[in-house]
Amino acid sequence: MTDIEVLINELPKIIYKLRLTIGSSQDIMQQVILINNAQEELRSIRQAIAQEFNRANNQISNISTLSRTAKSLTIPTILQVNPAITGNIESITEKFGNPHTEISVTTLQSKINCWLEWGDLLQAIASDILSDANLVNQTNIHLNYASLSTQILELENNLHNNLSAKQTLKFEAELLQLQTRLSLVKNTIQNSQGLLTIMIALSSFCGKNGFAIEWLDDAHGLIISTNNNFQELTEILNECDIYAHKIDDFKNTISNIKYQHNQPIINKKHIDQREFNSSYKALRKLLFIFSGLIVLGIGGWFAKTQIIQIQRMAVNLYQENTAENTFKSALKLGTEASFIAQNPPHTLPVWQKAASKWQKAIELLQSIPEETSVSIKAQERLIRYRRNYIAITKRANTEKNAVAKLAAAEKLATEAKFFMENAPNSLIAWQQAKDKWQQAIKLLQSIPKSSSVYEQAQAKLPNYQTNYAAINAIMENRHQSVN
């Protein structure tokens, strides 16, 4: 076995490290170190291959040996490193190479360069994730819940005709929650252009199972793995469709169960009504006697005490109901704000509308008294909503600045054209026009990609640069002609 073949046998172990599991900030930073180490090992292998080529060129007798080796190289299967890997074979082969296909040294060098570039991209993605506290928090929250596939299986196992009315209501609520989660995941993956936004949806899809970013290319798109199963986004969307059909089936079954429950209820309705009337009459009689005791002064102290207790109970009940309704209203506003902010970039009014809803939700949560049952949940939501409000406000300010920069650039361009058209023979006017074109170009270049006016800025930029270059060339020619 040649030295090159020995090095190639180490490739699966090295390439396996070129993955990014989405988790806590500390976990991601540790993975960045592993990715960097893997890149160093790949560079060492690339250097060793180059040295082998140089040695073969210097020693003619070794050229044939290298040639024979180059024609018979194969990359070992990744299953030697992790036998549990399953899933899309094409996706696995795209990343790790085909163990059944011979590869030349030149092709291997090209493949190593691709792996090194992938490592750089993974580190860039990790950097973006670490700079987005909201993304890290959301993915960590998703790690506390079961995956969509697990939840579907659990519901399927729990669905039977012996469900009680209470169990049926609980099942129905879980089903609605699951359907909402599934729709959000599917819509985000289908419609979002942002990788970080898609990762939040994937973390919701995978839940406790978690997922790792394995590969990204034009042919297969984003490739992830969860529980060692390699999947493309199209496969995940197909699974979402399957789960949606299952949920519809669950709904039909629940409807049948509820219908069976309602039959005896309908039969008992008349009996229950008579019992209610009887109880109501007894209650009215008791209240009449109680009020008579008050009028007659009999048991006056007892009656007064009871009235105070009843008043307190009424106040507490009212406060509790108000707090619950306020909490629900805040959740509704938060959901609406999240939905509005999906799939950026957005115009300034959209960001402002989302920020307004977050602010109203925060105000509602702050108004919930501490002694109510929803107080703890309200405080937890309050922390998250404040964080979201700050992030949205920041995006709104960024958008506002970007719009202002575009308007300023357009104004400078208009002024530059005015100088060029109305003072064609004045070097001073042309210098002013040149300065304005330069300022306009800098403003357009400073508009971030996350802005809704970024495409407009990029569309104007070539024209502005052409005008600047033209006026600069004309001025240089005039200077040369004068000299």
SULDARA-V579948 format. One record per backbone hydrogen bond with DSSP energy under -0.5 kcal/mol. NH is the residue of the N-H (numbers start at 0). CO is the residue of the C=O. If there is no record, write none. Layout:
# SULDARA-V579948
nh=(NH,NH)
co=(CO,CO)
This chain:
# SULDARA-V579948
nh=(5,6,7,8,9,9,10,13,14,15,16,16,17,18,19,21,22,27,28,29,30,31,32,33,34,35,36,37,38,39,40,41,42,43,44,45,46,47,48,49,50,51,52,53,54,55,56,57,58,59,61,62,62,63,65,66,67,68,69,70,71,71,72,75,79,80,81,84,85,87,91,92,93,94,95,96,98,100,102,107,108,109,110,111,112,113,114,115,116,117,118,119,120,121,122,123,124,125,126,127,128,129,130,131,132,135,136,137,138,139,140,141,142,143,144,147,150,151,152,153,154,155,156,157,158,159,162,167,168,169,170,171,172,173,174,175,176,177,178,179,180,181,182,183,184,185,186,187,188,189,190,191,197,198,199,200,201,202,203,204,205,206,207,208,209,211,212,213,213,214,216,220,222,223,224,225,228,229,229,230,232,235,236,237,238,239,240,241,242,243,244,245,246,247,248,249,250,251,252,253,254,255,256,257,258,259,260,261,262,263,264,265,266,267,268,268,271,272,273,274,275,276,277,278,279,280,281,282,283,284,285,286,287,288,289,290,291,292,293,294,295,296,296,297,298,299,302,303,304,305,306,307,308,309,310,311,312,313,314,315,316,317,318,319,320,321,322,323,324,325,326,327,328,329,330,331,332,333,334,335,336,337,338,339,340,341,350,351,352,353,354,355,356,357,358,359,360,361,362,363,364,365,366,366,367,371,374,377,378,379,380,381,382,383,384,385,386,387,388,389,390,391,392,393,394,395,396,397,398,399,400,401,402,403,404,405,406,407,408,409,410,411,412,413,414,415,416,417,418,419,420,421,422,425,426,429,430,431,432,433,434,435,436,437,438,439,440,441,442,443,444,445,446,450,451,453,456,457,458,459,460,461,463,464,465,466,467,468,469,470,471,472,473,474,475,476,477,478,479,480,481,482)
co=(1,2,3,4,5,6,7,9,10,11,12,13,14,16,212,210,20,23,24,25,26,27,28,29,30,31,32,33,34,35,36,37,38,39,40,41,42,43,44,45,46,47,48,49,50,51,52,53,54,57,58,58,59,59,61,62,63,64,65,66,67,68,102,73,76,77,77,81,227,229,87,88,89,90,91,92,96,97,72,103,104,105,106,107,108,109,110,111,112,113,114,115,116,117,118,119,120,121,122,123,124,125,126,128,130,131,132,133,134,135,136,137,138,140,141,204,146,147,148,149,150,151,152,153,154,157,159,163,164,165,166,167,168,169,170,171,172,173,174,175,176,177,178,179,180,181,182,183,184,185,186,187,193,194,195,196,197,198,199,200,201,202,144,205,206,224,19,211,222,222,220,216,214,230,211,228,225,85,227,223,221,231,232,233,234,235,236,237,238,239,240,241,242,243,244,245,246,247,248,249,250,251,252,253,254,255,256,257,258,259,260,261,262,263,264,265,267,268,269,270,271,272,273,274,275,276,277,278,279,280,281,282,283,284,285,286,287,288,289,290,291,292,293,292,296,296,298,299,300,301,302,303,304,305,306,307,308,309,310,311,312,313,314,315,316,317,318,319,320,321,322,323,324,325,326,327,328,329,330,331,332,333,334,335,336,338,346,347,348,349,350,351,352,353,354,355,356,357,358,359,360,361,362,363,364,368,371,373,374,375,376,377,378,379,380,381,382,383,384,385,386,387,388,389,390,391,392,393,394,395,396,397,398,399,400,401,402,403,404,405,406,407,408,409,410,411,412,413,414,415,416,417,418,422,424,425,426,427,428,429,430,431,432,433,434,435,436,437,438,439,440,441,443,447,345,450,452,453,454,455,456,457,459,460,461,462,463,464,465,466,467,468,469,470,471,472,473,474,475,476,477,478)
